[in-house]
Amino acid sequence: MIKIRRILCPTTLSAESDEALLYALGLARAYDAQLTVCYAASKNELLGAGRVGAELSYALSHGRVRELFEGSLLKYLPPVTFVNLDWQAIVVEEDDVGEAITRTAAEQGVDLIVMRSRRRPHRAAVLGSTAESVCRKAPCPVLVTHTDEREWIEKESGKIMLKRILVAYDFSDYSELALNYALSLAQEHQAELHLLHVLPDGSVNGPELSWYPMGKDTAYHQAARRLQRAIPEETYLWCEIKHAVVEGHPYREILNYAEKQAIDLISLGAHGAGFGMRALFGSNVDRVLRQAPCPVLVARPLKPAILKKTEFKLARAV
């Protein structure tokens, strides 16, 4: 069973980024976790440049940082529930938003980052996004949500309604971590668990019907057996498990499967700090993040870091 004690939700104080708070609040309440809402401000903003900068400057100088975020939180929580919420607000001085988020997560000992990512045109996607940057470097798992996707938290009640979780499983230690998180969530919320393994193009010759030759152990059979062994036997007692082995490009097959099976959450393992730099247009994880029809959990090992305060300026936390 995973333990989520601290959740970090970065926001730009915009309506779009605030939508991540729906998930952050739902998970904070489900796991009785403390929620930290974070805003990364440039030096100019802290000096009062622009509308948001003026609000930040006023809030910081008058000790009213929490009030900046209360309106956003109250959009998803009734006042009675909000009073009992364990939360804090943090404003940090940092021009690089991705760096601010990962450093804050490390300093606060965060167990999960929940953030919103915008859908962007392919040309802009080449440059990457803040969400992708955070997923490469975060000291903990990252849940990325988008607009126009299949959601699994009720807006009115904040109740978690996870029905189907997909794990992209390539038998690596990273995908094992993704599986562990998915297993815990599936058990906690009584969801179906889907395991998908994608074989490289050309691994199996011929149509799918010919993948079952008598007396021959193919790559398909080997992968199918390994998928079955990846799940602890007792899991089948409380969870419906579905296995699938397909051939093709990993990100395409993951996205196709998620769409066809009406998946609510995709769980992926991130292969190290540089996984997004493997190719010009990003890795499989990057592409899934950009196009997924549902939220994506990028599983990373918990690695709290000891930071030098001279490298990271905490403007105000209350």
Secondary structure, 3 states (H helix, E strand, C coil): CCCCCEEEEECCCCHHHHCHHHHHHHHHHHCCCEEEEEEEECHHHHCCCHHHHHHHHHHHHCCCHHHHHHHHHHCCCCHHHHHCCCEEEEEEECCCHHHHHHHHHHHHCCCEEEEECCCCCHHHHCCCCHHHHHHHHCCCCEEEECCCCCCCECCCCCCECCCEEEEECCCCHHHHHHHHHHHHHHHHHCCEEEEEEEECCCCCCCCHHHHCCCCCCCHHHHHHHHHHHHCCCCHHHHCCEEEEEEECCHHHHHHHHHHHCCCCEEEEECCCCCHHHCCCCCCHHHHHHHHCCCCEEEECCCCCCCCCHHHCEEEEEC
